[in-house]
Amino acid sequence: MGFNRVVVVDPYDLAACDRVVKEELAADEPSVIISRRPCTLLKYVKHDKPLRVDPEKCVGCRSCMQIGCPSISFKDGHAHVDETLCVGCGVCEQMCKFGAFERTGKETA
């Protein structure tokens, strides 16, 4: 379509996505950002290990809730991850400034 600026990003890498969006908005010409990652709903996509929340580290700031992940909820003032829904993308880890999210030992299908 004639675009000179085409950038591919991993939507799970929040820092890279933020950087690319800022760079492309500042560009003097039109650009295209392609967000590439296999759909987690496809059966053949192998998921990473689910995450869990360390309640000792969770301060209840709710910044993890901003991503709208269906596996994250709040119970007793702390974030909670439903391991049956978590695909292990790690976006919540990137959002948490307190390091409350950690990997579990089991993998999902």
N, C-alpha and C positions, 0 to 999 in steps of 0.2 A: 504493500500500500504506500510505499515511498517514505517510510519513517527511517531516519538516520540513527535515531536513538532507540534501541530496544534492549531492555535489561530483564534478565530472568532472576527471580528471587525465590527462596524457600520460605513459604508463609510461616513456618515454625520458627524461623530465625528473626525475632522481633527487632533486634538491633540493626540487622542488615535491611529489613523492610523499611524501618524508619529512616535510615540513611539514604536509601535509594529514592524513596518518595520525596524527601527534602531536595536531593540533587536534581531530580527530574522536574520538580516544580520550579526550581531556580533556573532551569535551562531556557535558552532563548528560542527554542524550537519545539514542536510537538514531539512527544515520546510515548513509548509503550512500555508498560511494566507487566511482565508475565509472571504470575504467581503459580509455581509448578510444584505439585506434590500429589501422589496417588490418593484417590478418595478413600477415606477410612471405612466406608461402608461396603467396599468391594471385598468379596470373600477371599480372594487370593492375596490381599495385602496383609503382610505379617506385622503385627503391632509390637512396639517396644514394651518393656515391662511397665505395669501400671505404677503410679506414684501413690504415696501416702503422705499424710501430714503428721509431723512431730508436734504434738500439742504443747510441748515445752517451748518450742521456738515460735509457734504461731501467736501473734499478738492481737489477732482479731481485727486487723486493719481493713480487711475485705478487698484489697487491691486485686486479688486473684479472681474475684467475682466479676471484674470488668470485662473479662474475655468471653463470658457467657457460656462457659463449658458446662454441659449437662451433668458431668460427673462430680462437680464441686458443689457442695452445699455447706451450710453453717449449722453446727450443733454445739450447744453449750459454750457459745462465744468463740469457737474455733472453726477453721475450715475443716471439711471432711471430704475425702475422695471415695466415691463408689468405685471400687476396683473392677467391677463387672462392666462399667461403662468407660473407664479410662483407657485410652489408646497409647498412653505414654509419650505424647508429643513433646512434653517438656515446656510448653508455653507458660504454664503456671509457675514453674521453677524460675523462669525469667522474670515474671511479674513480682515475685516475692522478694522483698529486700531483706528478709530475715532468715532465708535459707530453710524455711519450714517444710518444703516439699522434698521428698526423697524417694528413691526407687525401691520397689518391693522385690522379692526374690522370684516371683512367678511371672510367666509370660502369658499374654492373652492370644486368642486365635483370630 
